[in-house]
Amino acid sequence: MKRDAVPAELRRLVIERAANRCEYCGLSQLGQEATFHEDHVTPIASEGETNLDNLALACVSCSLRKAAREKGFDPETGEGGTPVQPEA
C-alpha cells in the first residue's frame, strides 16, 4: 500500500462523518462529477498521519488550493486560514 493511501473503511468513516460534504467549504459531494478527496489536515510531508482525526473530506477545489500546506483557503475571499478541523 502506498504511504498516503487511505484504506476503504477509513474513507467510509471520513465520508460518513462529513455527511458527504467538503469539510472546508461545505459543498455537497452528491451530484458532483468528481470524487472528493480525503485530505490530510496535517500533510504527510509535515509528518501527518493517515487516521480519522487527521483526514478531512475535501472537494477538488479545496483540495487543490490547500495542496501540501497546513492551512486552507477561504473559498470566498481566497485568503489563507486554518482549515476546518473535522469532528471526531
Backbone as a ProteinNet text record, in pm:
[ID]
protein_1_A
[PRIMARY]
MKRDAVPAELRRLVIERAANRCEYCGLSQLGQEATFHEDHVTPIASEGETNLDNLALACVSCSLRKAAREKGFDPETGEGGTPVQPEA
[TERTIARY]
84.2	0	88.8	51.9	126.9	122.2	222.7	233.7	112.1	54.7	-56.2	-192.4	-197.5	-324.1	-416	-543.8	-642.5	-722.9	-719.9	-795.9	-945.8	-1013.9	-1155.7	-1242.3	-1219.7	-1301.6	-1280	-1156.3	-1127.1	-1191.1	-1185.6	-1252.1	-1401.6	-1463.4	-1606.5	-1637.4	-1553.4	-1574	-1560.8	-1465.1	-1447	-1570.7	-1619.6	-1737.3	-1859.8	-1874.3	-1987.7	-1983.9	-1867.5	-1854	-1885.3	-1840.5	-1858.8	-1999.5	-2079.2	-2214.7	-2210.4	-2109.1	-2093.3	-2073.2	-2012.9	-1985.8	-1837	-1787.3	-1649.3	-1638.4	-1539.2	-1523.8	-1453.8	-1416.9	-1359.8	-1464.8	-1540.5	-1634.6	-1780.9	-1808.1	-1945.3	-2015.8	-1949.4	-2009.9	-2049.8	-2171.2	-2217.3	-2148.7	-2110.2	-2049.8	-2156.7	-2279.7	-2388.1	-2408.8	-2413.3	-2434	-2307.4	-2193.7	-2066.8	-2009.7	-1944.9	-1883.8	-1754.8	-1678.6	-1550.6	-1569.3	-1494.1	-1495.7	-1415.8	-1469.9	-1398.7	-1277.2	-1180.9	-1055.5	-1058	-979	-951.7	-824.3	-836.5	-723.6	-658.9	-527	-454.2	-450.5	-516.2	-518.8	-376.1	-300.1	-155.8	-95.9	-35	12.8	113.8	117.2	216.8	356.4	377	508.3	548.6	449.8	477.4	455.9	470	457.8	315.8	215.5	77.1	47.4	-38.9	-71.4	-199.2	-214.9	-336.3	-430	-505.1	-603.1	-724.5	-833.5	-958.6	-944.9	-866	-850.7	-773.6	-697.2	-615.4	-664.6	-782	-836.5	-963.1	-978.8	-1099.5	-1145	-1275.1	-1328.2	-1319.4	-1258	-1234.9	-1279.8	-1353.3	-1388.4	-1259.9	-1266.2	-1146.2	-1086.9	-1171.6	-1120.8	-1045.4	-1104.8	-1037.8	-911.4	-916.9	-800.7	-684.3	-712.1	-605.6	-552.9	-640.7	-595	-504.6	-541.7	-464.2	-333.3	-337.1	-219.9	-151.9	-21.4	51.5	73.5	-6.1	4.7	-78.3	-43.1	-118.7	-235.3	-244.5	-355.7	-436.2	-565.2	-654	-676.6	-772.4	-807	-955.9	-995.3	-1136	-1180.6	-1276.8	-1315.1	-1381.9	-1435.1	-1499.9	-1400.1	-1298.2	-1202.6	-1071.1	-1043	-916.7	-800.3	-827.4	-721	-694.9	-572.2	-534.8	-600.3	-614.4	-673.1	-658.8	-693.8	-688	-800.4	-770.5	-877.4	-975.1	-1093.9	-1194.1	-1141.2	-1143.3	-1099.9	-1215.8	-1197.8	-1305.6	-1344.7	-1472.1	-1518.6	-1499.3	-1447.8	-1423.7	-1550.3
-118.3	0	124.7	222.2	347.8	413.6	491	557.7	644.4	709.3	801.1	742.2	612.8	550.7	543.4	572	567.4	438.7	349.9	226.1	253.9	162.5	181	206	133.6	151	289.3	336.5	470	576.7	558.7	651.5	657	540.6	536	615.6	602.2	675	826	868.6	1011.8	1066.8	995.1	1039.3	1044.6	943.4	938.9	1057.4	1084.2	1195.2	1327.8	1342.2	1467.8	1481	1376.6	1376.2	1411.4	1356.1	1377	1523.1	1602.4	1743.8	1772.3	1866.3	1912.1	1971.7	1927.5	1977.2	2112.6	2167.4	2301.3	2404.9	2377.4	2477.7	2436.7	2310	2264.6	2216.5	2216	2171.8	2024.5	1991.8	1854.3	1774.6	1651.7	1563	1506.4	1503.6	1449	1535.3	1472.3	1544.2	1599.8	1583.7	1631.8	1525	1567.7	1471.8	1413	1493.4	1448.5	1391.8	1288.6	1229.3	1317.7	1342.4	1422.2	1343.6	1415.4	1357.6	1346.4	1253.2	1251.3	1333.5	1446.9	1539.2	1520.1	1513.3	1510.4	1653.3	1679.7	1814	1858.4	1776.4	1797	1707.5	1765.7	1688.2	1579.5	1476.4	1370.6	1431	1533.5	1599.3	1664.9	1692.8	1750.3	1646	1519.8	1405.7	1382.3	1424.4	1396.1	1248.9	1194.8	1053.4	1029.9	908.1	869	804.7	889.1	840.4	933.6	891.8	966	1108.3	1128.5	1262.7	1357.3	1303.9	1388.7	1390.1	1337.4	1337.5	1421.2	1492.4	1569.9	1539.7	1530.7	1515.1	1651	1655.7	1782.9	1776	1878.4	1887	1910.1	1890.3	1902.8	2042.6	2146.3	2284.1	2310.4	2271.9	2296.4	2211.6	2088.2	2001.5	2058	2105.1	2160.4	2292.6	2375.6	2502.7	2478.7	2381.3	2354.9	2284	2187.5	2107.8	2053	2068.1	2013.6	2117.8	2223.4	2325.7	2284.4	2336.6	2304.8	2399.5	2502.8	2596.5	2593.3	2602.7	2602.7	2742.7	2755.8	2884.2	2906	3028.2	3064.2	3074.3	2990	2991.4	3121.3	3199.1	3325.4	3439	3443.5	3553.4	3514.4	3383.6	3337.5	3355.2	3397.9	3419.4	3293.6	3281.2	3165.7	3168.2	3053.2	3042.1	2900.3	2880.2	2746.8	2663.6	2542.7	2459	2416.8	2383	2332.3	2202.4	2190.9	2067.6	1969.7	1851.7	1752.5	1716.9	1689.7	1647.6	1497.9	1456.4	1312.5	1243.6
0	0	0	-81.7	-84.7	52.8	82.4	212.2	242.9	140.2	164.4	127.7	94.5	57.1	179.1	156.4	264.3	247.4	348	338.4	318.1	248.4	214.5	337.5	445.5	566.4	627.7	626.7	680	591.5	460.2	367.7	397	419.7	450.3	577.8	679.8	805.1	785.9	702.9	675.1	604.2	503.2	427.9	519	603.7	696.7	792.8	851.3	945.5	877.6	752.3	679.2	620.5	631.1	573.5	424.3	354	209.5	171.4	258.7	230.3	249.5	170	188.1	328	402.7	539.6	544.7	430.3	424.7	383.2	276.3	225.4	235.9	267.8	286.3	160	44.5	-80.6	-70.6	-115.1	-114	-224.6	-191.6	-290.8	-385.3	-338.9	-420	-543.7	-658.4	-784.1	-847	-780.8	-836.5	-929.6	-1035.1	-1127.2	-1070.2	-999.9	-945.9	-805.1	-774.6	-641.3	-546.3	-426.9	-327.8	-275.8	-224.7	-176.1	-24.6	26.5	170.2	186.8	250.1	265	400.7	403.2	529.7	582.6	696.8	755.1	783.6	853.1	864.4	756.9	653.8	539.9	578.1	496.9	515.3	513.7	428.7	419.8	551.9	637.3	769.9	878.8	840.4	930.7	981.2	902	935.8	915.4	998.6	991.5	912.5	865.8	794.7	895.7	966.9	1062.8	1059.1	1120.7	1113.6	1165.3	1269.3	1326.4	1235.6	1140.9	1054.4	909.7	884.5	748.9	742.4	631.8	605.7	464.5	444.7	310	242.1	125.5	57.1	-87.5	-131.7	-273.1	-351.9	-481.2	-564.5	-553.2	-555.8	-548.8	-419.3	-305.4	-176.9	-163.9	-211.4	-203.3	-284.9	-405.1	-489.8	-435.7	-378.4	-320.6	-200.8	-117.9	3.2	-30	-119.9	-157.4	-32.4	-20.6	94.7	203.5	199.5	304.4	425.6	540	661.4	680.8	601.5	612.5	484.6	499.9	384.5	332.7	243.6	186.8	199.4	228	230.4	85.3	41.2	-99.5	-143.2	-49.8	-85.7	-101.7	-14.4	-20.1	-86.6	-91.9	-147.3	-52.3	70.6	167.7	248.4	295.9	375.7	511.5	568.8	701.4	751.3	874.2	932.7	875.4	831.7	777.6	886.9	844.9	937.4	995	1125	1189.2	1189.9	1136.4	1137.6	1280.9	1300.1	1431	1444.8	1557.9	1580.5	1626.8
[MASK]
++++++++++++++++++++++++++++++++++++++++++++++++++++++++++++++++++++++++++++++++++++++++

